[in-house]
């Protein structure tokens, strides 16, 4: 294979969800249809590189010239509620659900001793400052339910202990449409513990 296509394939394969085969198919399609596929992609990548910034308030994405972001500036949102997430993609998912109407705080990851990510590498100090400055009444921790996510949640609980804010976590349970028989024991335990009145 020629070097430019190989380089394109390697770059595409670094994207989440794209394996080598898919990256190769995409690379070949891009070079085959330069005007229809490659040129618009190059323009969109260039625009995203120059226009997308990090919100100084919440840590999610915003566009150049709009800092704080639209979610942080939205007066209709409940400023007394703060949802703490790992990444901007979590904000996108929660917003698409329509279930949360407060403000967000993006940590930029989770505590992971294996990856040498300690609390000092995350936006935890900034989160605490926001809680105190904005008199936040409730902090909803919406991080992964793996070991690193649990460690991160536990650390956040400790950091916020003396702030007066109520600290909650997302409820755990069975996904809609799933069968009890096929659920893992941890999910079932959490679903039973988090049960509610019918």
Secondary structure, 3 states (H helix, E strand, C coil): CCHHHHHHHHHHHCCCCCCHHHHHHHHHHHHHCHHHHHHHHHHHHHHHHHHEEECCCCCCEEECCCCCCHHHHCCCCEEEEEEEECCHHHHHHHHHHCCCCEEEEECCCCCEHHHCECHHHCCHHHHHHHHHHCCCCEEEEECCCCHHHHHHHHHHHHHHCCCCCEEEECCCCCCCCCCHHHCCHHHHHHHHHCCCCC
